[in-house]
Amino acid sequence: MADADEDVIPRSGPLLEDVDLSEEIQDFRFLGTATGNDVKIPKRGEKDFEPHETALHPLFVRMGRTLSKGEDPIGDDGLRGQRMWFLPEEIIYLVERGTIDLRWPATGDDEDGRGLPMSLQAAYAMFLGEQQGLGGALTFERYSVYSGLKRAGYTVLRAASFEGSGPPATANCYPPLPQRTWQAGLLSLAWLKYIFHNSEKEGHERLDYGLGIAPGLYRSYADIYRRLALIPWYDPTNTQITAASQSSPTDGEIRVTYHVWKPGSATFKKSDHGPPDFRIAVVDARETTAPSLQQLGNLMATLPYEPPKVEDQLYQKLKHGYKNVILAIVDQGVVSYLRISDAAFGRERLYERAGRGFGGKRGGRGGRGRGRGR
């Protein structure tokens, strides 16, 4: 009886309608996290869980059926106009990611008519070394570079020299010819006469003092460095196209293999690829020795002429050069990237740079401490 009475007695404590939230202590610890700018993780590479552009392919196929189509090389069956052609490296890459189901062609004994499923090992055995008769076999080294760049989010396409020596050097591979008038020609002749006279006089003075500096008054170190400039230097802006450069083929082991664009590049479009951000030549470290000067010269002759920007820093100009290519050296699966540039060290004079003063913001040496407590 006592237990039944206790159940009827109301429990002590405030009711929900009697609680005033304004009188309670507020917790403002998480107020700073409620900001308007949401933190976004940078997107690099392809994600399997995100929607892909291939979801619109059926729509494009239905749109394309309204137009006339030529004869399909495989046959005019029910799959006409629904096929998509892939390169060998694209097939292996998609099989690795689990995007496609690769199957061996069906035979008359297959019950479902879909063919035999192929594993990743079978895809490697099938497509590595494909197109050997065309001189552009997909080797393991080339696929290692391709898959690594694709996973990093880069756009990778085959270069024209993937299957051979590629097209010969054209006029865009060399600096443009200067347009001169007869007034500029007379002025240049006068300057040449003046420079030749001064250089001849300066040459006699240098012979009198050997390779040292002639006595005199020098206002800066730049004047002394100019006097020490004795060795002729290579100037890529003076190179011109010749018949020999057009006929000299690139080496079969060292040639541009892939054109690469950065993730989200504004210059790349499916209709117009535009100039690539990088040109990569894949080299097998176990089969190829260090490239010679002639091999690098033939390789540089096939690259377009792209001078550095005037506003770039000194070391950025030397790194970019007037032509550049990246050697992807593959040693048993380990890829090392090495940039080769056609730079002009003689044009970028280090001693003519405006140096910055040392010390604090107002110039001079910074203040020196005299010890603790003084």
Phi, psi and omega per residue, in radians:
M1 nan -0.691 3.140
A2 -1.134 -0.636 -3.141
D3 -1.157 -0.665 3.121
A4 -1.153 -0.653 3.113
D5 -1.185 -0.627 -3.133
E6 -1.171 -0.544 3.117
D7 -1.199 -0.504 -3.127
V8 -1.336 -0.521 -3.105
I9 -1.123 2.256 3.136
P10 -1.195 2.553 3.123
R11 -1.283 2.528 3.110
S12 -1.353 2.641 3.138
G13 2.298 2.747 -3.103
P14 -1.242 2.533 3.064
L15 -1.413 2.810 -3.099
L16 -1.120 -0.640 -3.110
E17 -1.300 -0.296 3.130
D18 -1.551 -0.106 -3.087
V19 -1.479 2.184 3.079
D20 -1.781 1.947 -3.082
L21 -1.160 -0.422 -3.130
S22 -1.229 -0.370 -3.136
E23 -1.517 -0.193 -3.134
E24 -1.482 2.767 3.136
I25 -1.322 2.171 -3.116
Q26 -1.489 2.585 3.129
D27 -1.822 1.881 -3.097
F28 -1.781 0.353 -3.097
R29 -1.197 -0.620 -3.076
F30 -1.702 0.243 -3.137
L31 -1.247 -0.558 -3.116
G32 -1.223 -0.383 -3.132
T33 -1.370 -0.296 -3.115
A34 -1.487 1.305 -3.137
T35 -1.819 2.823 -3.124
G36 -1.364 -0.515 -3.106
N37 -1.535 1.946 3.119
D38 -1.383 2.368 3.118
V39 -1.365 2.190 -3.113
K40 -1.979 2.402 3.095
I41 -1.425 2.254 3.140
P42 -1.091 2.382 -3.101
K43 -1.549 2.075 3.079
R44 -2.277 2.233 3.118
G45 1.465 -3.055 -3.122
E46 -1.766 2.443 -3.140
K47 -1.946 2.318 -3.115
D48 -1.238 -0.458 -3.032
F49 -1.598 0.005 -3.134
E50 -1.709 2.692 3.102
P51 -1.135 2.462 -3.081
H52 -1.926 2.757 -3.117
E53 -1.176 -0.288 -3.121
T54 -1.223 -0.145 3.110
A55 -1.161 -0.368 3.135
L56 -1.630 0.012 -3.120
H57 -1.075 -0.746 3.087
P58 -1.018 -0.629 3.098
L59 -1.141 -0.737 3.125
F60 -1.149 -0.591 3.125
V61 -1.145 -0.750 3.119
R62 -1.148 -0.603 3.092
M63 -1.206 -0.613 -3.108
G64 -1.310 -0.303 -3.141
R65 -1.224 -0.306 3.123
T66 -1.295 -0.277 -3.140
L67 -1.757 2.706 3.118
S68 -1.286 2.542 -3.105
K69 -2.302 2.492 3.136
G70 -1.248 -3.047 -3.104
E71 -1.246 2.323 3.106
D72 -1.336 2.276 -3.106
P73 -1.133 -0.415 -3.139
I74 -1.483 -0.630 -3.120
G75 2.699 2.811 -3.138
D76 -1.722 1.020 3.137
D77 -1.642 -2.852 -3.111
G78 -1.220 -0.294 -3.141
L79 -1.608 0.207 -3.134
R80 -1.135 2.284 -3.117
G81 1.451 -0.013 -3.137
Q82 -1.975 0.162 -3.131
R83 -1.606 2.602 3.073
M84 -2.247 2.229 -3.059
W85 -1.617 2.358 3.139
F86 -2.135 2.664 2.989
L87 -1.461 2.806 -3.112
P88 -1.014 -0.723 -3.136
E89 -1.188 -0.529 3.098
E90 -1.226 -0.646 3.119
I91 -1.111 -0.849 -3.114
I92 -1.104 -0.707 -3.129
Y93 -1.121 -0.715 3.129
L94 -1.244 -0.575 3.076
V95 -1.186 -0.674 3.101
E96 -1.073 -0.677 -3.136
R97 -1.414 -0.142 -3.116
G98 1.317 0.415 -3.100
T99 -1.416 -0.625 -3.088
I100 -2.140 2.823 3.082
D101 -1.916 1.911 -3.079
L102 -1.570 2.312 -3.106
R103 -2.373 2.585 3.031
W104 -1.305 2.507 -3.096
P105 -0.944 2.459 -3.085
A106 -1.255 2.590 3.071
T107 -2.045 -3.116 -3.117
G108 -1.214 -0.355 -3.118
D109 -1.461 -0.196 -3.114
D110 -1.271 2.324 -3.128
E111 -1.318 -0.775 -3.096
D112 -1.524 -0.261 3.124
G113 1.307 0.246 -3.122
R114 -1.759 -0.117 3.129
G115 1.570 3.062 -3.096
L116 -1.572 2.234 3.118
P117 -1.120 2.433 -3.126
M118 -1.927 2.425 3.121
S119 -1.469 3.086 3.094
L120 -1.156 -0.646 3.086
Q121 -1.098 -0.696 3.096
A122 -1.160 -0.600 3.100
A123 -1.159 -0.712 3.080
Y124 -1.080 -0.785 -3.112
A125 -1.179 -0.494 -3.081
M126 -1.437 -0.769 -2.940
F127 -1.772 -0.375 3.048
L128 -1.265 2.109 -3.047
G129 1.650 0.065 3.099
E130 -1.201 2.693 -3.131
Q131 1.125 0.553 3.123
Q132 -1.120 -0.585 -3.141
G133 -1.194 -0.367 3.127
L134 -1.517 -0.034 -3.131
G135 1.380 0.157 -3.122
G136 -2.293 0.904 -3.083
A137 -1.105 2.479 3.053
L138 -1.398 1.795 -3.141
T139 -1.538 2.954 3.106
F140 -1.135 -0.599 -3.141
E141 -1.152 -0.741 3.138
R142 -1.169 -0.681 3.137
Y143 -1.225 -0.584 3.109
S144 -1.066 -0.741 3.105
V145 -1.183 -0.730 -3.116
Y146 -1.103 -0.859 -3.089
S147 -1.170 -0.648 3.119
G148 -1.124 -0.717 3.116
L149 -1.232 -0.649 3.122
K150 -1.153 -0.681 3.116
R151 -1.157 -0.500 3.113
A152 -1.409 -0.053 3.080
G153 1.717 0.062 -3.127
Y154 -1.386 2.707 3.013
T155 -1.659 2.103 -3.028
V156 -2.122 2.212 3.081
L157 -2.289 2.692 3.100
R158 -1.199 2.487 3.043
A159 -1.488 2.929 3.141
A160 -1.159 -0.439 -3.139
S161 -1.640 0.325 3.136
F162 -1.178 -0.683 -3.062
E163 -1.798 0.120 -3.136
G164 -3.120 -2.808 -3.114
S165 -1.264 -0.303 3.119
G166 1.484 3.115 -3.129
P167 -1.220 2.704 3.120
P168 -1.226 2.914 3.141
A169 -1.170 2.384 -3.132
T170 -2.003 -3.040 -3.085
A171 -1.199 -0.464 3.141
N172 -1.303 -0.089 3.065
C173 -1.521 -0.008 -3.085
Y174 -2.316 2.770 3.138
P175 -1.133 2.598 -3.131
P176 -1.161 2.594 3.125
L177 -1.273 2.376 3.124
P178 -1.241 2.438 3.108
Q179 -1.653 1.993 -3.076
R180 -2.080 2.538 3.034
T181 -1.775 3.083 -3.110
W182 -1.242 -0.495 3.072
Q183 -1.185 -0.730 3.112
A184 -1.156 -0.558 3.105
G185 -1.166 -0.752 3.098
L186 -1.128 -0.688 3.123
L187 -1.149 -0.689 3.123
S188 -1.170 -0.623 3.084
L189 -1.123 -0.696 3.102
A190 -1.130 -0.707 3.114
W191 -1.160 -0.700 3.113
L192 -1.089 -0.708 3.114
K193 -1.115 -0.732 3.138
Y194 -1.165 -0.765 -3.124
I195 -1.185 -0.705 3.141
F196 -1.117 -0.684 3.128
H197 -1.147 -0.768 3.139
N198 -1.209 -0.683 -3.141
S199 -1.171 -0.628 3.099
E200 -1.160 -0.719 3.102
K201 -1.152 -0.722 3.129
E202 -1.178 -0.597 3.105
G203 -1.126 -0.697 3.091
H204 -1.128 -0.647 3.111
E205 -1.164 -0.653 3.134
R206 -1.203 -0.615 3.110
L207 -1.157 -0.552 3.126
D208 -1.175 -0.585 -3.091
Y209 -1.908 0.219 3.139
G210 1.229 -2.468 3.119
L211 -1.584 0.093 3.142
G212 -1.434 -3.001 -3.128
I213 -1.747 2.274 3.125
A214 -1.168 2.520 3.097
P215 -1.069 2.520 -3.132
G216 2.897 -3.056 -3.133
L217 -1.767 2.096 -3.136
Y218 -2.052 2.192 -3.078
R219 -1.441 -0.416 -3.082
S220 -2.643 2.926 3.082
Y221 -1.226 -0.419 -3.139
A222 -1.086 -0.633 3.101
D223 -1.133 -0.634 3.133
I224 -1.227 -0.718 3.133
Y225 -1.146 -0.607 3.087
R226 -1.135 -0.605 3.107
R227 -1.234 -0.430 -3.135
L228 -1.520 -0.099 -3.131
A229 -1.334 1.541 -3.068
L230 -1.862 -0.488 -3.026
I231 -1.538 2.234 3.072
P232 -1.121 2.510 -3.095
W233 -2.116 2.761 -3.088
Y234 -1.413 2.295 3.137
D235 -2.076 1.862 -3.118
P236 -1.216 -0.235 3.132
T237 -1.365 -0.169 -3.130
N238 -1.801 0.009 -3.141
T239 -1.323 2.462 -3.126
Q240 -2.244 2.729 -3.130
I241 -1.272 2.403 3.125
T242 -2.268 2.958 3.119
A243 -1.192 -0.581 3.132
A244 -1.185 -0.645 3.136
S245 -1.206 -0.517 3.112
Q246 -1.302 -0.534 -3.078
S247 -1.598 -0.311 -3.096
S248 -1.335 2.003 -3.112
P249 -1.398 2.773 3.063
T250 -1.364 2.737 3.139
D251 -1.188 2.491 -3.109
G252 -1.166 -0.441 -3.119
E253 -1.550 -0.400 -3.087
I254 -2.219 1.695 3.070
R255 -2.664 2.797 -3.100
V256 -1.141 2.184 -3.072
T257 -1.820 -0.780 -3.067
Y258 -2.268 2.608 2.924
H259 -1.857 2.278 -2.993
V260 -2.181 2.382 3.048
W261 -2.046 2.556 3.118
K262 -1.194 2.766 3.084
P263 -1.091 2.246 -3.126
G264 1.251 0.487 -3.117
S265 -1.151 2.378 -3.132
A266 -1.386 -0.270 -3.108
T267 -1.550 -0.187 -3.082
F268 -1.702 2.238 3.012
K269 -2.399 2.668 3.118
K270 -1.155 -0.611 3.116
S271 -1.383 -0.544 -3.137
D272 -2.452 1.836 -3.043
H273 -1.165 -0.615 -3.121
G274 1.322 3.045 -3.136
P275 -1.182 2.391 -3.135
P276 -1.299 2.745 3.067
D277 -1.353 -0.551 3.140
F278 -2.442 2.568 2.998
R279 -2.078 2.147 -2.987
I280 -2.058 2.318 3.039
A281 -1.984 2.057 -3.104
V282 -1.482 2.261 -3.097
V283 -2.233 2.326 3.070
D284 -1.529 2.042 -3.073
A285 -1.199 -0.426 -3.109
R286 -1.500 -0.302 -3.084
E287 -1.966 -0.296 -3.048
T288 -2.121 2.386 3.076
T289 -1.488 3.134 3.103
A290 -1.084 2.315 -3.077
P291 -1.145 2.503 3.109
S292 -1.479 3.014 3.135
L293 -1.149 -0.616 3.116
Q294 -1.187 -0.696 3.102
Q295 -1.122 -0.745 3.106
L296 -1.174 -0.620 3.096
G297 -1.139 -0.732 3.084
N298 -1.152 -0.600 3.102
L299 -1.207 -0.738 3.134
M300 -1.175 -0.490 -3.121
A301 -1.158 -0.393 -3.138
T302 -1.578 -0.070 -3.113
L303 -1.602 2.576 3.116
P304 -1.241 2.673 -3.129
Y305 -1.407 1.985 -3.106
E306 -2.293 1.525 -3.119
P307 -1.185 2.644 3.116
P308 -1.221 2.812 3.127
K309 -1.279 2.605 -3.098
V310 -1.172 -0.626 -3.074
E311 -1.415 -0.041 3.135
D312 -1.211 2.747 3.090
Q313 -1.235 2.887 -3.063
L314 -1.073 -0.887 -3.092
Y315 -1.226 -0.484 3.061
Q316 -1.191 -0.642 3.086
K317 -1.149 -0.735 3.134
L318 -1.191 -0.584 3.132
K319 -1.249 -0.733 -3.130
H320 -1.324 -0.783 -3.115
G321 1.193 -2.999 3.083
Y322 -1.596 -0.308 2.977
K323 -2.586 2.572 3.107
N324 -2.671 2.630 3.111
V325 -2.541 2.648 3.139
I326 -1.911 2.174 3.067
L327 -1.595 2.059 3.059
A328 -1.650 1.703 -3.075
I329 -1.577 2.041 -3.071
V330 -1.871 2.112 3.126
D331 -2.124 1.670 3.134
Q332 0.940 0.818 3.097
G333 1.603 -0.245 3.120
V334 -1.613 2.094 -3.049
V335 -1.784 2.260 3.056
S336 -2.157 2.313 -3.101
Y337 -1.813 2.308 -3.111
L338 -2.320 2.152 -3.136
R339 -1.576 2.287 3.065
I340 -2.001 2.149 -3.077
S341 -2.134 2.559 3.037
D342 -1.653 1.374 -3.019
A343 -1.682 2.827 3.112
A344 -2.123 1.646 -3.134
F345 -1.230 -0.472 3.136
G346 -1.233 -0.489 3.132
R347 -1.390 -0.500 3.136
E348 -1.683 1.607 -3.068
R349 -1.461 2.051 -3.089
L350 -1.211 -0.570 -3.064
Y351 -1.341 -0.178 3.122
E352 -1.617 0.019 3.112
R353 -1.265 2.542 3.086
A354 -1.405 1.949 -3.098
G355 -1.340 2.703 3.105
R356 -1.749 2.533 -3.133
G357 -1.249 2.743 3.128
F358 -1.605 2.878 3.035
G359 1.706 -2.599 -3.053
G360 -1.357 -2.930 -3.077
K361 -1.242 -0.498 -3.077
R362 -1.622 0.229 3.097
G363 1.556 2.874 3.129
G364 1.369 -3.081 3.137
R365 -1.314 2.592 3.083
G366 -1.301 2.823 -3.117
G367 -1.165 2.504 -3.135
R368 -1.863 2.359 3.110
G369 -1.289 2.614 -3.129
R370 -1.882 0.330 -3.141
G371 1.891 2.825 -3.103
R372 -1.340 2.343 3.046
G373 1.509 0.114 3.120
R374 -1.884 nan nan
